[in-house]
Amino acid sequence: MTSASTSRKSKGFTLLEMTIALAMSMGIAATLIVFLQQQVSLAQVMNRFTFLRDEAPQINTLLSTIINKADNYRIYTNLNSAKNSSNPVRTEGRALRLRFRNPDGDFDTAIISFENLNGSNRLNYYLLPKGTTTWPSLPSWTITSKPQVINFSNPDGILLIRITGTNGDEITYAGNPE
């Protein structure tokens, strides 16, 4: 009887083999869960800084191009003060009035203004039409509508543009007209 039972091979796994396989499977599953959690956390961090990563460099490029072409600038607390050239400030300005020298010796004037227009914050560009002293009521174009706050300042002779994004992320660019 013993020789007949020993001659038949068992077709299943032993308890020890099943335990080892289950433990390895659980270890792999736990490792995958940790990796997935790290990936989700990284994606959340990356999404929080999309303004700094995507929008802010484009705003900087555009503002640098515009400001570098200007002959000079003045900072004002708001759009109306900039339009009237009244009460320039050195810090915490929301409007930047620019003067551009044309090749023929004439000058063009423009304003970059951060304002709330139609219920949304916008950085707008206003160009004073040639031959007129009346500023347009609507912007010539909108530079961006993504930032929460933009402040212009010049405390030490260098123009600083502090841009605050939608999640409170903040970046400051520095530059002056050429």
Backbone bond lengths (Angstrom), bond angles and torsions (degrees), N, CA, C in turn:
res aa  C-N    CA-C-N  psi(-1)  N-CA   C-N-CA  omega(-1)  CA-C   N-CA-C  phi
1 M - - - 1.430 - - 1.519 110.93 -
2 T 1.251 116.40 -39.53 1.453 118.87 178.69 1.517 111.56 -70.64
3 S 1.306 117.02 -32.78 1.457 118.45 -179.65 1.525 111.20 -71.32
4 A 1.327 117.77 -30.74 1.462 120.45 179.39 1.523 110.78 -74.16
5 S 1.336 117.77 -37.65 1.456 120.14 -178.90 1.520 111.36 -74.74
6 T 1.307 117.49 -29.40 1.461 119.28 179.48 1.510 111.83 -80.88
7 S 1.305 116.91 -22.51 1.460 118.44 -179.49 1.530 111.97 -76.86
8 R 1.333 115.99 -22.31 1.471 117.80 176.34 1.524 109.15 -81.06
9 K 1.352 116.78 132.02 1.465 121.08 178.75 1.524 109.36 -85.13
10 S 1.295 117.06 142.43 1.457 122.29 177.30 1.527 108.45 -78.04
11 K 1.345 116.61 135.18 1.451 121.43 -178.76 1.527 112.26 -97.78
12 G 1.267 122.80 3.09 1.456 125.96 -179.10 1.516 111.44 -109.61
13 F 1.359 114.71 -178.74 1.454 121.07 177.55 1.510 109.16 -99.46
14 T 1.312 115.07 153.74 1.453 119.30 177.43 1.525 109.08 -78.70
15 L 1.291 115.60 164.94 1.460 121.35 179.23 1.529 111.10 -60.74
16 L 1.296 117.27 -39.13 1.458 121.77 179.20 1.539 110.44 -63.86
17 E 1.316 118.68 -44.20 1.470 122.45 179.26 1.533 110.60 -63.86
18 M 1.299 117.09 -41.71 1.468 120.87 178.93 1.537 110.68 -65.22
19 T 1.308 117.11 -39.77 1.456 121.62 179.30 1.524 110.31 -64.25
20 I 1.328 117.43 -44.60 1.465 121.29 179.50 1.531 110.12 -63.74
21 A 1.327 117.57 -44.21 1.468 121.58 -179.84 1.532 110.92 -62.99
22 L 1.332 116.96 -42.69 1.461 121.11 178.77 1.530 110.95 -65.42
23 A 1.311 118.41 -41.28 1.461 122.10 179.00 1.531 110.64 -64.53
24 M 1.323 117.05 -42.11 1.466 120.15 178.30 1.529 110.66 -65.13
25 S 1.318 117.73 -41.34 1.467 121.32 178.48 1.518 110.82 -62.57
26 M 1.317 116.75 -42.04 1.463 120.09 179.07 1.529 110.78 -66.83
27 G 1.315 118.63 -37.66 1.464 122.00 177.25 1.524 111.32 -63.99
28 I 1.321 116.49 -43.28 1.466 120.11 178.06 1.520 110.42 -65.02
29 A 1.334 117.91 -42.52 1.465 121.30 179.22 1.528 110.80 -62.91
30 A 1.332 117.45 -41.50 1.464 120.79 179.28 1.532 110.75 -64.22
31 T 1.328 116.52 -40.26 1.464 120.82 178.22 1.525 110.55 -64.12
32 L 1.323 117.37 -42.25 1.460 121.06 178.14 1.527 111.72 -63.46
33 I 1.312 116.96 -38.08 1.470 120.60 178.28 1.529 110.20 -65.34
34 V 1.326 117.81 -40.98 1.461 121.52 178.02 1.537 109.86 -62.79
35 F 1.333 117.05 -45.14 1.467 120.64 178.45 1.529 111.48 -62.37
36 L 1.321 116.67 -40.26 1.457 120.59 179.04 1.524 110.61 -64.98
37 Q 1.330 117.12 -41.72 1.469 121.25 178.00 1.528 110.72 -62.65
38 Q 1.335 117.50 -41.37 1.456 120.63 177.62 1.525 110.83 -63.32
39 Q 1.321 116.74 -40.97 1.458 120.47 -179.92 1.529 111.16 -65.00
40 V 1.311 117.28 -42.05 1.464 121.35 178.16 1.527 110.03 -64.15
41 S 1.327 118.21 -43.22 1.471 121.74 178.64 1.522 111.24 -62.65
42 L 1.320 117.01 -43.04 1.456 120.86 178.72 1.530 110.93 -63.85
43 A 1.314 117.16 -41.69 1.466 120.98 178.88 1.534 110.78 -63.45
44 Q 1.327 117.17 -38.86 1.463 120.49 178.22 1.526 111.21 -65.58
45 V 1.322 117.57 -41.63 1.459 121.25 178.26 1.526 109.79 -64.53
46 M 1.312 116.94 -43.95 1.474 120.69 179.47 1.525 111.05 -62.85
47 N 1.318 118.25 -37.80 1.464 121.30 179.25 1.522 111.89 -68.82
48 R 1.332 117.11 -32.52 1.460 119.98 178.42 1.521 111.96 -66.07
49 F 1.322 117.09 -28.30 1.454 121.00 -176.18 1.522 113.09 -108.17
50 T 1.323 117.53 25.66 1.461 119.85 178.58 1.523 110.91 -64.41
51 F 1.328 117.84 -33.29 1.462 119.90 178.55 1.526 110.26 -62.14
52 L 1.327 116.83 -49.79 1.457 120.35 -179.17 1.526 111.72 -65.61
53 R 1.309 116.04 -35.09 1.463 120.54 -176.46 1.523 112.59 -79.64
54 D 1.320 118.20 -38.99 1.462 121.51 -171.65 1.525 114.07 -106.98
55 E 1.312 117.12 -51.17 1.462 120.97 -171.03 1.528 113.16 -83.91
56 A 1.326 117.86 -45.17 1.471 121.22 -175.06 1.535 113.54 -58.46
57 P 1.329 120.31 -42.60 1.472 118.00 178.02 1.529 113.18 -62.86
58 Q 1.321 117.21 -35.26 1.465 119.95 178.42 1.530 111.07 -68.26
59 I 1.337 115.82 -41.17 1.468 119.89 177.04 1.524 109.43 -61.85
60 N 1.330 117.00 -43.82 1.462 121.31 179.67 1.521 111.13 -60.23
61 T 1.313 117.53 -45.10 1.465 120.56 -179.43 1.519 111.10 -61.08
62 L 1.319 115.90 -45.42 1.461 120.31 -179.04 1.530 111.71 -66.04
63 L 1.336 116.83 -47.32 1.470 119.98 179.60 1.523 111.54 -64.40
64 S 1.322 117.29 -39.57 1.466 120.24 178.52 1.517 110.88 -61.32
65 T 1.319 116.37 -43.07 1.462 120.07 179.33 1.522 111.29 -62.55
66 I 1.329 116.28 -45.58 1.472 120.09 -179.12 1.527 110.95 -66.30
67 I 1.322 116.84 -49.65 1.468 121.04 -174.88 1.530 111.34 -67.39
68 N 1.331 117.42 -36.64 1.467 119.79 179.57 1.527 112.36 -65.67
69 K 1.319 117.90 -23.71 1.468 120.87 178.26 1.532 111.83 -84.61
70 A 1.314 116.62 -11.67 1.470 120.13 -178.18 1.518 111.00 -76.55
71 D 1.316 114.18 147.89 1.458 122.08 176.40 1.531 110.05 -79.62
72 N 1.333 116.10 -41.10 1.454 121.56 174.94 1.529 109.25 -159.15
73 Y 1.328 115.35 174.63 1.464 120.42 -178.79 1.514 110.14 -148.75
74 R 1.324 115.16 160.54 1.463 123.77 172.44 1.515 107.31 -137.06
75 I 1.313 115.85 146.77 1.462 121.87 -179.83 1.521 108.56 -105.14
76 Y 1.331 116.05 137.39 1.469 121.81 -179.82 1.532 108.95 -131.75
77 T 1.333 115.17 159.18 1.463 119.72 -177.82 1.523 112.58 -70.50
78 N 1.337 117.64 -29.76 1.468 120.15 -179.55 1.522 110.28 -155.56
79 L 1.313 115.79 176.44 1.463 121.90 -176.56 1.528 112.10 -62.04
80 N 1.333 118.36 -43.91 1.465 120.88 -178.45 1.523 111.95 -61.94
81 S 1.318 116.98 -41.86 1.472 119.91 177.30 1.526 110.44 -63.27
82 A 1.325 116.79 -38.71 1.470 120.14 179.13 1.522 111.06 -67.56
83 K 1.329 117.23 -40.80 1.469 120.25 178.48 1.522 111.16 -62.83
84 N 1.340 116.88 -37.81 1.462 121.78 -178.52 1.528 113.36 -89.76
85 S 1.325 117.10 -3.19 1.478 122.32 -176.09 1.521 111.34 53.91
86 S 1.325 116.86 42.34 1.460 120.17 -178.13 1.521 111.31 -116.56
87 N 1.306 115.04 137.24 1.460 124.09 174.54 1.534 113.41 57.67
88 P 1.326 118.37 63.60 1.464 118.76 174.66 1.531 110.13 -65.67
89 V 1.322 115.94 152.93 1.467 121.86 179.98 1.532 108.65 -126.06
90 R 1.322 115.09 168.00 1.473 119.90 177.05 1.515 111.81 -103.66
91 T 1.330 117.17 -23.43 1.465 120.09 -178.22 1.524 110.31 -135.80
92 E 1.312 114.25 161.03 1.472 123.03 175.02 1.530 113.40 53.34
93 G 1.318 116.42 41.45 1.453 120.21 176.15 1.516 111.20 -92.10
94 R 1.307 116.28 150.02 1.460 121.58 178.26 1.522 112.02 -110.90
95 A 1.340 117.13 -0.60 1.461 120.86 179.94 1.521 109.35 -137.62
96 L 1.310 115.17 141.54 1.454 122.60 -179.32 1.524 107.92 -125.58
97 R 1.323 116.01 114.43 1.471 120.70 179.86 1.531 107.93 -94.82
98 L 1.323 115.96 127.01 1.461 122.31 -174.96 1.524 110.68 -116.78
99 R 1.329 115.61 145.52 1.462 120.67 174.41 1.529 107.69 -121.75
100 F 1.334 115.37 129.23 1.459 122.03 -178.69 1.531 109.38 -114.06
101 R 1.320 116.72 131.80 1.466 121.37 176.59 1.526 107.77 -90.47
102 N 1.323 115.78 124.68 1.459 121.46 178.76 1.527 110.42 -86.57
103 P 1.323 118.42 160.35 1.470 120.69 179.41 1.522 113.59 -59.31
104 D 1.342 117.77 -28.57 1.470 120.42 -179.33 1.532 112.64 -83.29
105 G 1.338 118.00 2.97 1.458 121.80 178.78 1.517 113.77 95.05
106 D 1.327 116.78 -11.56 1.468 121.68 175.90 1.528 110.32 -72.37
107 F 1.322 115.00 170.38 1.456 120.17 177.31 1.517 109.80 -125.27
108 D 1.314 116.00 144.27 1.461 122.79 169.43 1.524 107.11 -111.79
109 T 1.318 115.46 149.43 1.465 120.77 179.34 1.519 108.91 -124.71
110 A 1.315 114.96 139.05 1.465 120.71 179.16 1.520 108.90 -142.00
111 I 1.313 115.57 160.50 1.466 122.00 177.22 1.520 108.35 -130.40
112 I 1.327 114.95 132.68 1.461 121.36 169.03 1.516 105.05 -105.64
113 S 1.338 116.16 119.54 1.464 120.01 -173.00 1.524 110.89 -130.94
114 F 1.339 114.75 131.26 1.461 119.39 171.66 1.516 106.65 -93.98
115 E 1.336 115.55 122.03 1.459 119.91 -174.59 1.526 110.41 -152.37
116 N 1.319 114.52 164.63 1.455 120.52 173.55 1.521 106.80 -96.87
117 L 1.320 115.44 111.94 1.453 121.53 -176.72 1.525 108.32 -124.00
118 N 1.319 115.79 123.37 1.475 121.65 -178.87 1.525 112.01 56.27
119 G 1.312 116.74 38.44 1.460 121.56 174.70 1.515 115.30 81.85
120 S 1.324 118.32 6.17 1.465 118.04 177.09 1.526 110.03 -135.26
121 N 1.335 115.02 145.79 1.457 120.90 178.72 1.522 108.79 -72.44
122 R 1.329 115.77 133.58 1.458 120.30 -177.95 1.522 109.98 -144.09
123 L 1.312 114.34 147.60 1.454 121.33 169.96 1.518 105.50 -103.16
124 N 1.337 116.05 108.50 1.464 121.95 -172.49 1.517 111.49 -109.74
125 Y 1.317 113.93 155.07 1.462 122.61 178.01 1.522 108.49 -117.53
126 Y 1.317 116.14 122.59 1.466 122.69 178.32 1.525 108.10 -113.92
127 L 1.313 117.47 129.33 1.452 122.16 176.51 1.521 108.53 -113.60
128 L 1.337 116.70 126.07 1.455 121.47 177.86 1.526 108.27 -73.12
129 P 1.340 117.24 120.21 1.476 119.26 -179.53 1.525 111.50 -61.28
130 K 1.329 115.79 143.41 1.469 121.19 179.99 1.525 110.81 -60.55
131 G 1.321 116.16 140.05 1.450 122.00 176.07 1.514 114.98 76.55
132 T 1.326 117.13 10.40 1.469 119.93 179.48 1.525 109.44 -132.97
133 T 1.308 115.92 157.14 1.464 120.90 176.48 1.521 111.18 -111.81
134 T 1.333 116.81 3.85 1.457 121.42 -178.59 1.531 109.85 -99.17
135 W 1.324 114.28 122.57 1.462 119.44 179.50 1.524 110.03 -75.74
136 P 1.322 118.16 147.39 1.470 119.88 176.28 1.532 110.05 -68.93
137 S 1.327 115.72 149.01 1.463 119.25 179.64 1.522 111.57 -78.37
138 L 1.321 116.79 -27.51 1.473 121.29 178.06 1.526 109.33 -107.34
139 P 1.322 117.08 149.04 1.469 119.06 -178.82 1.528 111.88 -66.19
140 S 1.326 115.21 152.95 1.460 120.37 174.00 1.522 109.49 -65.71
141 W 1.323 116.64 -38.91 1.462 121.93 173.13 1.523 109.27 -165.14
142 T 1.324 114.51 162.25 1.465 121.44 179.01 1.517 108.63 -100.27
143 I 1.310 116.42 125.53 1.456 121.34 178.96 1.521 109.75 -73.25
144 T 1.339 116.52 -48.57 1.460 120.90 178.80 1.523 109.78 -160.39
145 S 1.327 114.95 156.32 1.464 120.13 174.51 1.527 110.68 -125.51
146 K 1.319 117.77 16.22 1.463 121.96 -176.59 1.527 115.35 -86.61
147 P 1.345 120.11 -38.22 1.470 119.04 -175.78 1.526 113.23 -69.54
148 Q 1.315 114.79 154.35 1.466 121.55 174.07 1.519 110.32 -84.15
149 V 1.339 116.71 -40.33 1.464 121.90 -177.91 1.523 108.66 -146.99
150 I 1.319 115.58 141.89 1.472 121.47 170.87 1.521 107.33 -133.05
151 N 1.324 115.89 128.26 1.465 122.04 178.19 1.520 109.62 -121.54
152 F 1.319 115.30 134.10 1.456 122.08 173.61 1.520 107.53 -103.13
153 S 1.323 116.79 138.16 1.459 119.66 176.41 1.527 109.61 -151.76
154 N 1.322 114.58 161.03 1.454 121.71 178.64 1.524 108.16 -147.93
155 P 1.315 117.82 68.72 1.465 119.16 -176.31 1.524 113.65 -74.39
156 D 1.349 117.78 -27.52 1.463 120.93 -174.01 1.527 113.47 -127.93
157 G 1.321 117.78 23.45 1.453 120.03 179.41 1.520 114.19 90.71
158 I 1.324 117.76 2.56 1.465 122.44 177.60 1.519 107.58 -122.12
159 L 1.317 116.03 129.00 1.457 120.86 179.15 1.528 109.74 -68.60
160 L 1.322 116.10 124.51 1.468 122.39 176.25 1.517 108.53 -114.20
161 I 1.316 115.97 133.14 1.465 121.73 177.30 1.520 106.83 -120.31
162 R 1.324 115.99 108.49 1.467 121.28 -179.74 1.526 108.74 -98.48
163 I 1.321 115.43 119.96 1.464 121.69 -176.58 1.522 107.91 -114.35
164 T 1.337 115.77 126.59 1.458 121.54 177.92 1.518 108.37 -110.13
165 G 1.329 115.60 126.48 1.459 121.62 -177.59 1.511 112.97 -84.23
166 T 1.320 115.39 -175.00 1.458 121.89 -174.45 1.522 113.35 -68.74
167 N 1.328 118.73 -25.19 1.461 121.46 179.80 1.519 112.51 -103.27
168 G 1.337 116.45 18.81 1.457 119.83 -179.32 1.520 112.72 82.47
169 D 1.336 117.80 1.70 1.450 120.47 177.31 1.524 108.50 -70.86
170 E 1.321 115.33 140.06 1.456 120.22 -170.23 1.516 110.61 -132.04
171 I 1.334 115.44 140.43 1.467 120.81 176.77 1.528 107.14 -140.86
172 T 1.328 116.11 144.59 1.460 120.90 179.36 1.522 108.79 -121.24
173 Y 1.330 114.95 128.65 1.462 121.58 175.86 1.517 108.71 -108.37
174 A 1.326 115.89 146.37 1.464 121.37 -179.63 1.518 109.25 -124.07
175 G 1.320 116.48 145.37 1.454 120.17 177.06 1.511 110.64 174.57
176 N 1.313 115.37 167.92 1.456 122.62 179.34 1.510 109.56 -142.06
177 P 1.319 117.36 159.76 1.459 118.77 173.46 1.528 110.07 -62.78
178 E 1.324 115.75 151.78 1.458 119.51 179.65 1.496 111.53 -77.33
